[in-house]
Amino acid sequence: MSKLGNLGARLHHGEAGYDFIKNRWIWYGVSILITIAAVLGLGVRGLHMGIEFQGGAVFTTPKNMTASVSAAEGYAESASGHDAIVQKLGDGTLRIQVAGIDTKESDRIKDRLADDLQVDGEQINAELVGPSWGEQIADKAWQGLGIFLFLVVIYLAIAFEWRMAVAAFVALIHDITITVGTYALVGFEVTPGTVIGLLTILGYSLYDTVVVFDSLKEQTRDITKQTRWTYSEIANRSINGTLVRSVNTTVVALLPVAGLLFIGGGVLGAGMLNDISLSLFVGLAAGAYSSIFIATPLVADLKEREPAMKSLRKRVLAKRAHGGGESQDTPPVTAGYDDGPKAAAPAVVGPRNQSASRSRGRGRPSGKRR
């Protein structure tokens, strides 16, 4: 833990780090490939919408049923002609969902299930769910998502600048697409819990992004008045300075969600936990990735296209080419751009080491040299 703390301090002060900006095209390529896979999953497999969105019936059996989940699923599919989802609750009750059926079919399926499960038909509780309720939930979710994205873009454009608003918007769309595509590829059922989890991860993803943007805004104030670093190099320093914080918060958030998903939903068989936990797990991981590897590098790309930043880059590289770069005593944390001169020395992002002549005489009462 002490080593991790020392690493965090060194990253924050620019004494160590990784060049995220220089390797941005690798991260862009990885994100594009994952996004394409998610879109293909949506197009080929589609989303497995829950009964709340399709309409249908839910049958609840008496307690302590001896029939297995697979057997009950076969009985329900045979009786209805539709796919069925069966969950075994803690008291032995079976919860059987059959989508796309009406009241008449519900009564017939209930009688068939009573015969197959060898229970009294009166002991099986049947509830009908209309598709209109699910449509209302979906409409409200889309409205909430649209309002959220609009307010995010407006806020970031005012608090920071429009380039950061665009980068944050792209990162959010990236996170949503990956999360929804994962549901299509895995085949998990989409329920109102999924919608809640999806809306929840947006705030978390934005939080990590804003932390980096705030650091970047502070460090690039009056950037054109100096010739030590380019905008991309300072952006790279901002990522490294907040990296350990982002990783720590992400890991702490993922641990309980992983417990819900893998232990609660997988081991214990509480399938309803999967609805919300999968969206949270994938969304949290994608949000941490996009804030580090997508949002800030994209801001650097957009800013480097400004005439003022182009002029700054030329001045910085010209100064280094003529031997006016910073001291190489501290490890460089550079953010090189492909379009810069190849012979230019890398900038050093970090504290400058004072020469021995400047520090000589310190620690003595008079402060004078001898």
Secondary structure by P-SEA (a helix, b strand, c coil): caaaaaaaaaaaacccccccccaaaaaaaaaaaaaaaaaaaaaacccccccccbbbbbbbbcccccccaaaaaaaaaaaccbbbbbbbccccbbbbbbccccaaaaaaaaaaaaaaaccccccbbbbbbbaaaaaaaaaaaaaaaaaaaaaaaaaaaaaccaaaaaaaaaaaaaaaaaaaaaaaaacccccaaaaaaaaaaaaaaaaaaaaaaaaaaaaaccccccccccaaaaaaaaaaaaaaaaaaaaaaaaaaaaaaacccccccccccccccaaaaaaaaaaaaaaacccaaaaaaaaaaacaaaaaaaaaaaaaaaaccccccccccccccccccccccccccccbbbbcccccccccccccccc
